[in-house]
Amino acid sequence: MASDATTCSTTETSWLYHPVFPESWRPHVLYSLATWINGMAFKNIHFTPSGRPVIKIAEIKGGITAQTQFTDSEYDKRYFITQGDMLFSWSGQPETSIDAFYWDGPDGWLNQHVFKVLPNDDVCAPNFLYYILKYLKPNFIGIARNKQTTGLGHVTKADMQAIQVAVPDRPTQDRITYVLGKLDARIAVNLRMNRTLEKMAAAIFKSWFIDFDPVRAKADGRDTGLPAEIAALFPDTFEDSKLGPIPKGWQVNKIGEVAEIIKGRSYKSSELQSSDVALVTLKSFLRGGGYREDGLKPYTGKYKSEQIVQSGEIVVAMTDVTQNADVIGRPAIVRPDVRHGILVASLDTSVVRPISDTVSIPFLYSLLSTEAFRAYTYAHTSGTTVLHLARDAISAFEFPCPPEQAQRAFLSLVEPFRSRQQINHRHNHRLAGLRDALLPKLMSGEIKASDVEHIAGRAV
């Protein structure tokens, strides 16, 4: 009986190490297709206030943030990474961390638990290896889950040496990477555009409502650089307030005076089942702020009508389990999801909903994204392993509130940014869906690249 059980178990997991490839392709061991360099095990003594960034999975997925650590020392060049390097995160939460990436940030030093991948170009084109790794993601997730004991899973060197893959001739590799690469390139362009638009909106908000640049310019007799009708909305003097000098005529308000803070829904694990309803959870936040569509959890439990989150509304993370508090207090604007008709805020989040026309969602989102609010929320957290933001902390945050006309001027400038971002998000959703549908079919040989090149061309 024990032998039968062992055979059954082996059969159930054999697909993890023997994925499907066309029989005509040349077989290889995955590990032989590249040199895999694990990052360095950095310690606190290595970190300095400035220098090159230390690149962990947080930076790979979320970019350089205020929580990124730096070092001004030099290390073995094998740990050095630059833009365009291929990386493979082999440790972490299986569904969200273990994956292949191209590094798209500044030069830095690679942290442990991430491989720098140097493809063996004599056998496999670099881009083709990248798509092999993407094709194997379900296998990596399954392997990591089988080892998962404390919330983290791993794909080790031994696993890579056990995975059997196959590689076609170079022209076939090139045709496949052309199709998939065309889609990925357009997705990357849209993402960069959205990041630029986000930075532009944040820069305007900071200049007008944090640094008070138009007021300072008028007070000094300088040109504000703004159109006359917008410059006229700002005074030319300051007055004292509990927050220090603020533009004359502006008020000091608490967020709770202009917005309602809705606590999310508590839930049981038994309620996380297939449903048209889904919870917006802690995993719905990017490190450093922003929305992740893959963080939703299908939900069958009860909820209040005010806990329903509409597309375009703001949620804020109320807890955090990241080592550097990358998520707590960070805002995200929820986007629609075709899989679920209703989205509900979970207990780990709060909805921040304007209660009047006094402030707009773009204004509130920009305010909640400032370093001042970030520092404030961090000061109002408690806990060690799991951080919790105080229940009334968001409501109590005070800020200089500009007149409605100045806010409307801000809205008129940034609303086109938001509209363009939404268009880009929808476009990327379609492109990613097409790429994810084509990838397994191209790699398994179910379809040929030459048959779908025109589809990719029209999609972008």
CORVENFEN-V428929 format. One record per pair of residues at least 6 apart in sequence whose ideal C-beta (glycine too) atoms are under 6 Angstrom apart, sorted by the first residue. I is the first residue (numbers start at 1). J is the second residue. D is the distance in whole Angstrom. If there is no record, write none. Layout:
# CORVENFEN-V428929
((I J D) (I J D))
This chain:
# CORVENFEN-V428929
((16 139 5) (16 142 5) (16 143 5) (17 162 5) (17 163 5) (18 164 5) (19 139 6) (20 444 5) (21 166 4) (22 445 3) (25 166 4) (25 167 6) (25 168 5) (26 167 5) (27 166 5) (28 165 6) (28 167 6) (30 160 5) (30 163 4) (30 165 5) (31 160 4) (31 161 4) (33 120 5) (33 124 5) (33 129 6) (34 117 5) (34 118 6) (34 119 5) (34 120 6) (35 118 4) (36 115 4) (37 78 5) (37 116 4) (38 115 6) (39 110 4) (39 111 5) (39 112 5) (39 114 5) (40 79 5) (41 112 5) (42 54 5) (42 111 6) (46 71 5) (47 69 5) (47 71 6) (48 70 6) (48 71 6) (48 72 5) (50 70 6) (51 70 4) (51 71 5) (51 72 3) (52 107 6) (52 108 5) (52 109 6) (53 64 6) (53 68 5) (53 70 6) (53 108 4) (54 69 5) (54 71 6) (54 109 5) (54 111 5) (55 108 5) (55 110 5) (56 111 4) (57 89 5) (57 92 6) (57 97 5) (58 287 5) (59 68 6) (60 101 5) (62 286 5) (62 287 4) (62 288 5) (64 105 6) (65 288 4) (67 324 4) (67 326 5) (75 109 6) (79 109 5) (79 110 5) (81 103 5) (81 108 6) (81 110 5) (81 116 6) (82 107 5) (85 103 5) (85 116 6) (86 102 6) (86 117 4) (86 130 6) (87 101 5) (87 103 6) (87 114 5) (88 100 5) (88 115 4) (88 117 5) (89 97 5) (89 98 6) (89 99 6) (89 114 5) (90 155 5) (91 113 4) (91 154 5) (92 152 6) (94 141 5) (94 144 4) (94 145 5) (94 153 4) (95 141 6) (98 140 5) (98 144 5) (98 155 6) (100 130 6) (100 133 4) (100 134 6) (110 116 6) (119 126 4) (119 129 5) (124 167 5) (125 173 5) (127 177 4) (128 173 4) (128 177 5) (131 180 6) (132 165 6) (135 439 6) (135 443 4) (140 155 5) (143 155 5) (143 159 5) (144 153 3) (144 154 6) (144 155 6) (145 153 6) (147 153 6) (147 154 6) (175 449 4) (176 442 5) (176 449 5) (179 449 5) (179 452 6) (179 453 6) (179 456 5) (180 435 6) (182 456 5) (182 460 6) (183 431 5) (183 435 4) (183 456 6) (186 431 6) (186 460 4) (187 428 5) (187 431 5) (190 424 4) (190 427 6) (190 428 5) (193 424 6) (194 421 5) (194 424 5) (197 417 4) (197 421 6) (201 414 4) (201 417 5) (205 366 4) (207 213 4) (209 402 6) (212 247 6) (214 224 4) (214 234 4) (215 234 5) (215 235 6) (215 247 5) (217 224 4) (218 236 4) (219 236 5) (224 231 4) (230 409 5) (233 405 5) (233 406 5) (233 409 6) (235 247 5) (235 248 4) (235 249 6) (237 248 5) (238 245 4) (239 248 5) (241 252 5) (242 252 6) (243 252 6) (246 400 4) (250 400 5) (250 402 6) (251 401 5) (252 398 6) (253 401 4) (254 396 6) (254 398 5) (255 394 6) (255 395 6) (255 397 5) (256 395 3) (258 358 5) (258 359 5) (259 352 5) (259 354 5) (259 355 6) (260 353 5) (260 355 5) (261 350 5) (261 352 6) (261 394 5) (261 395 5) (262 306 5) (262 351 4) (263 350 6) (264 345 4) (264 346 5) (264 347 5) (264 349 5) (265 303 5) (265 307 5) (265 344 6) (265 346 6) (266 347 4) (267 301 5) (271 299 6) (271 300 5) (271 301 4) (272 297 5) (273 300 5) (274 298 5) (275 298 5) (275 299 6) (275 300 5) (276 340 6) (276 341 5) (277 299 5) (277 342 5) (278 296 4) (278 298 5) (278 299 6) (278 340 4) (278 343 6) (279 297 5) (279 299 5) (279 344 5) (279 346 4) (280 309 6) (280 315 6) (280 343 5) (280 345 5) (280 349 6) (281 295 5) (281 297 5) (281 346 5) (281 348 6) (282 317 6) (282 348 4) (283 295 3) (284 292 5) (284 295 3) (285 317 5) (285 327 5) (285 330 6) (285 332 5) (286 292 5) (287 326 4) (288 326 6) (289 330 4) (289 331 6) (289 369 6) (290 332 6) (291 332 4) (291 333 6) (291 335 6) (303 344 5) (307 344 5) (307 345 5) (308 342 6) (308 344 6) (309 334 5) (309 343 5) (309 345 5) (309 351 6) (311 334 6) (311 335 6) (311 336 4) (313 334 6) (314 331 5) (314 333 6) (314 352 4) (314 365 5) (315 332 6) (315 345 6) (315 349 5) (315 351 6) (316 331 5) (316 350 5) (316 352 6) (317 327 5) (317 328 5) (317 330 5) (318 348 6) (318 349 6) (318 350 5) (318 389 5) (319 348 5) (319 388 5) (320 327 5) (320 328 4) (320 387 4) (321 386 6) (325 387 6) (328 381 6) (328 387 5) (328 389 6) (329 377 3) (329 389 6) (331 365 6) (331 368 4) (331 369 6) (333 365 6) (335 425 6) (345 351 5) (360 411 5) (362 411 6) (362 414 5) (363 407 5) (367 399 6) (376 397 6) (377 389 6) (380 390 5) (380 393 4) (381 387 5) (381 389 5) (382 388 6) (431 459 6) (434 459 6) (441 447 5) (442 449 6))
